Amino acid sequence: MPSTTANIAIAATTLLSALLYSPVSQRLLTLGLTRGEIKNIHGVDGLRTIPGTNMCEDLHLEESTQQLFAACQHDKDERAKWFPPTGNFFDHTATGGGAIVRIDPVSMTAKTLTLKGFNLPMVTHGIDILNDPKDETLLWIFVVSHLPNPDRWDVKPRRTDLPPERAHIEIFKHRLGTDEAQHVRSVQHPGIAMPNDIVAISPSAFYVTNDHVHHEGLIRGWEDAGTQSISPIPNTVLVEADLKTKEPASGVKVNTALNAVHNNNGLGRGSPHHPEEIVVLDATGGILTRTTRDLATNKLTIIERIQIDSTLDNPYYYHDPYATSTNNASGYLLPGLPVAHKMMADLPYNDRAIPSLVWHVRSKDSKPVDVKGKGKGNVWEKNLIFQDDGKGLRSASGAVLIGIDPKKNGGKKQGWLFVTGFGSFAMGVVKVDL
Ligand SMILES: *[C@@H]1O[C@H](CO)[C@@H](O)[C@H](O)[C@H]1NC(C)=O
């Protein structure tokens, strides 16, 4: 997510960068500086919330069981004191209580999984889930965890020249249908410096985005406020981890797969008809970047960049099982913030609202999408399908859409949209027209 040390700095640098380099109005709109009143868009039946889903940053659908998996946090006050993804390093001891939560989208109830063989703190962020290629009852769960760097904090005097965090990727195995997950190993490597989100390609290989180049200070603010053409560019890496060792730094290989996306943040898949597609989001730039994976080298090549009018977070591809030639709702669900420039001032205060939104980006007139070329022929429809003033849903960083069969719904083409945020107190659900 976007972050900086000072709102004033972000506003000033934004103005400067906007005036000097990029179309002014687009930059100001994306960061929310010129947006008017935030009106609630709560689908056809209003907003419901699911208890037991505190501050779940990311959300995924397990297709075979139709259950949702989220990474959440037990303690809202600790998140306000330590959350490296937003540049929040106030108290490195406030790291407790990360959770993996399974949500049943039909009963709209949540169950926190018991984590076996795991006693580390966990500060959750992006996650991914992957069905085991051989055992269909086994699910692999990958979780970004923002742990403090002991070499900086646990010494006297403190080493402020060293990075504030030393993040882990925690890998778990979960037997579908049970209420527990077994820890497999922690993964730590200097090339996973500011991890944000994950896409796994096998139980032992996964892509991770690093969302910034600099952890702290004005230069980090500049990364947020700037754009593709003027700010430092972080990378997406491919991580290969030996699953036989438990030692966090052992048996880990990291290679750069892409370094061409500013504020390289949420990571996701594309259509199941295009399994090589990996989607990378420029969060503060509001750009959906479609890439294609080279199956031999695992490098990612950009197919297309699509500008959206807000900051963005973890993407989800909705494959419409009820698509027709005239209404095909397949496309990208993109959660984000309508007024991101104010977020850092509001996040540490649990009583302040953080407005949220979700875009549904689909091919205009249900035309087939060009997946191979530069996307020149693609025309996208960008629909704002959810918005909240931040009192109902405090921030949005993960969204999943589950379609409803029109045959069982009086002919109406609709879906359930689940939305969650890194600063939200409960996941929100609305029924939307598609
Ligand atoms: C809907 O669109 C997606 C993306 O272009 C495509 O993969 C899918 O085959 C389409 N479905 C139908 C039924 O046309």
Ligand as a Chemical Component Dictionary entry (heavy atoms), coordinates in Angstrom:
data_LIG
# 
_chem_comp.id                   LIG 
_chem_comp.type                 NON-POLYMER 
_chem_comp.pdbx_formal_charge   0 
_chem_comp.three_letter_code    LIG 
# 
loop_
_chem_comp_atom.comp_id 
_chem_comp_atom.atom_id 
_chem_comp_atom.alt_atom_id 
_chem_comp_atom.type_symbol 
_chem_comp_atom.charge 
_chem_comp_atom.model_Cartn_x 
_chem_comp_atom.model_Cartn_y 
_chem_comp_atom.model_Cartn_z 
_chem_comp_atom.pdbx_ordinal 
LIG C1 C1 C 0 -15.040 -14.436 -21.407 1  
LIG O1 O1 O 0 -13.895 -13.623 -21.579 2  
LIG C2 C2 C 0 -12.669 -14.223 -21.217 3  
LIG C3 C3 C 0 -11.593 -13.159 -21.375 4  
LIG O2 O2 O 0 -11.547 -12.713 -22.686 5  
LIG C4 C4 C 0 -12.413 -15.452 -22.050 6  
LIG O3 O3 O 0 -11.231 -16.111 -21.609 7  
LIG C5 C5 C 0 -13.598 -16.393 -21.925 8  
LIG O4 O4 O 0 -13.410 -17.484 -22.815 9  
LIG C6 C6 C 0 -14.891 -15.673 -22.277 10 
LIG N1 N1 N 0 -16.029 -16.582 -22.079 11 
LIG C7 C7 C 0 -16.939 -16.818 -23.026 12 
LIG C8 C8 C 0 -18.021 -17.807 -22.698 13 
LIG O5 O5 O 0 -16.913 -16.257 -24.103 14 
# 
loop_
_chem_comp_bond.comp_id 
_chem_comp_bond.atom_id_1 
_chem_comp_bond.atom_id_2 
_chem_comp_bond.value_order 
_chem_comp_bond.pdbx_ordinal 
LIG C1 O1 SING 1  
LIG C1 C6 SING 2  
LIG O1 C2 SING 3  
LIG C2 C3 SING 4  
LIG C2 C4 SING 5  
LIG C3 O2 SING 6  
LIG C4 O3 SING 7  
LIG C4 C5 SING 8  
LIG C5 O4 SING 9  
LIG C5 C6 SING 10 
LIG C6 N1 SING 11 
LIG N1 C7 SING 12 
LIG C7 C8 SING 13 
LIG C7 O5 DOUB 14 
# 
